[in-house]
């Protein structure tokens, strides 16, 4: 939180600084997520163009963006309602510090499994 021209504000997402998360902020999250250019949507659109089916590609990109907005809004709602559940439980101070390490380890193990599967398919292993 900091001050500009006599007023104080924060760049933290809604709810992170103790303010209430509103429907408006959740819808804004969903819409902004749906407006951000997505590499997968770009590949989809370029593929549709190369196949000469531009209209179908546009419909798919719109559906893709609406789906992303709905998922982001849904996750936001889930977190808002799950907050009450998590407030009942206290975690040891050390546990949150190890969550990024556990996440990185999980992703690394999944990547190694995928690489090993690809090597087996290629006949290398």
C-alpha positions as CSV (number, residue, x, y, z in Angstrom):
1,X,0.0,0.0,0.0
2,X,1.3,3.5,-0.9
3,X,0.2,7.0,-1.3
4,X,-0.1,9.1,-4.6
5,X,-1.4,12.7,-4.7
6,X,-2.9,12.5,-1.2
7,X,-4.8,9.1,-1.6
8,X,-3.7,5.7,-0.5
9,X,-4.1,2.6,-2.6
10,X,-2.8,-0.9,-3.1
11,X,-1.9,-2.9,-6.2
12,X,-2.8,-6.2,-4.4
13,X,-5.6,-8.2,-5.8
14,X,-9.0,-7.7,-4.2
15,X,-9.2,-9.3,-0.8
16,X,-5.5,-9.6,-0.3
17,X,-5.3,-6.3,1.6
18,X,-8.3,-7.1,3.8
19,X,-10.9,-5.5,1.5
20,X,-14.0,-7.4,0.4
21,X,-14.0,-9.4,-2.8
22,X,-17.2,-8.4,-4.7
23,X,-19.0,-9.8,-7.7
24,X,-17.8,-6.9,-9.7
25,X,-14.1,-7.6,-8.9
26,X,-14.6,-11.3,-9.8
27,X,-16.3,-10.5,-13.1
28,X,-13.5,-8.1,-13.9
29,X,-11.0,-10.8,-13.2
30,X,-12.8,-13.2,-15.5
31,X,-13.2,-10.6,-18.3
32,X,-9.6,-9.4,-18.0
33,X,-8.4,-13.0,-18.2
34,X,-10.5,-13.6,-21.3
35,X,-9.1,-10.5,-23.0
36,X,-5.5,-11.4,-22.5
37,X,-4.0,-12.8,-25.7
38,X,-3.5,-16.5,-25.3
39,X,-0.9,-18.4,-27.3
40,X,-3.3,-21.4,-27.6
41,X,-6.1,-19.2,-29.0
42,X,-3.6,-17.7,-31.4
43,X,-2.5,-21.1,-32.6
44,X,-6.2,-22.1,-32.9
45,X,-7.0,-19.1,-35.0
46,X,-4.0,-19.4,-37.3
47,X,-4.8,-23.1,-37.8
48,X,-8.4,-22.2,-38.8
49,X,-7.1,-19.5,-41.2
50,X,-4.7,-22.0,-42.8
51,X,-7.6,-24.5,-43.3
52,X,-9.7,-21.7,-44.8
53,X,-12.3,-21.8,-42.0
54,X,-11.9,-18.3,-40.5
55,X,-15.5,-18.1,-39.2
56,X,-15.2,-21.4,-37.4
57,X,-11.9,-20.3,-35.9
58,X,-13.4,-17.1,-34.6
59,X,-16.2,-19.0,-33.0
60,X,-13.8,-21.3,-31.3
61,X,-11.6,-18.4,-30.0
62,X,-14.7,-16.7,-28.6
63,X,-15.8,-19.9,-26.9
64,X,-12.2,-20.4,-25.6
65,X,-12.2,-16.9,-24.1
66,X,-15.6,-17.2,-22.6
67,X,-14.6,-20.5,-21.0
68,X,-11.5,-19.0,-19.6
69,X,-13.4,-16.1,-18.1
70,X,-15.9,-18.5,-16.5
71,X,-13.2,-20.7,-15.1
72,X,-11.3,-17.7,-13.6
73,X,-14.5,-16.4,-12.1
74,X,-15.4,-19.8,-10.8
75,X,-12.0,-20.2,-9.2
76,X,-12.3,-16.8,-7.6
77,X,-15.7,-17.7,-6.1
78,X,-14.4,-21.0,-4.9
79,X,-11.5,-19.2,-3.1
80,X,-13.9,-16.7,-1.6
81,X,-16.1,-19.4,-0.1
82,X,-13.2,-21.6,0.8
83,X,-11.6,-18.8,2.8
84,X,-14.0,-19.4,5.6
85,X,-12.9,-23.1,5.7
86,X,-9.3,-22.2,5.8
87,X,-9.8,-19.6,8.5
88,X,-10.8,-22.5,10.8
89,X,-7.4,-24.3,10.4
90,X,-4.1,-23.0,11.4
91,X,-0.9,-24.1,9.5
92,X,2.4,-24.2,11.2
93,X,4.5,-21.2,10.1
94,X,6.9,-23.4,8.2
95,X,4.3,-25.1,6.0
96,X,3.5,-22.2,3.7
97,X,7.3,-21.7,3.0
98,X,7.6,-25.2,1.7
99,X,4.5,-25.1,-0.6
100,X,6.4,-23.6,-3.6
101,X,9.2,-26.2,-3.2
102,X,6.6,-29.0,-3.1
103,X,4.8,-27.5,-6.2
104,X,8.1,-27.2,-8.1
105,X,9.0,-30.8,-7.1
106,X,5.6,-32.1,-8.4
107,X,6.0,-30.3,-11.7
108,X,9.5,-31.6,-12.1
109,X,8.4,-35.1,-11.4
110,X,5.5,-34.8,-13.9
111,X,8.0,-33.4,-16.5
112,X,10.4,-36.3,-16.0
113,X,7.5,-38.8,-16.3
114,X,6.5,-37.2,-19.6
115,X,10.1,-37.2,-20.9
116,X,10.5,-40.8,-19.9
117,X,7.3,-41.8,-21.7
118,X,8.4,-39.9,-24.8
119,X,11.8,-41.6,-24.8
120,X,10.0,-45.0,-24.5
121,X,7.7,-44.2,-27.4
122,X,10.7,-43.2,-29.5
123,X,12.5,-46.4,-28.6
124,X,15.4,-44.7,-27.0
125,X,14.8,-46.4,-23.6
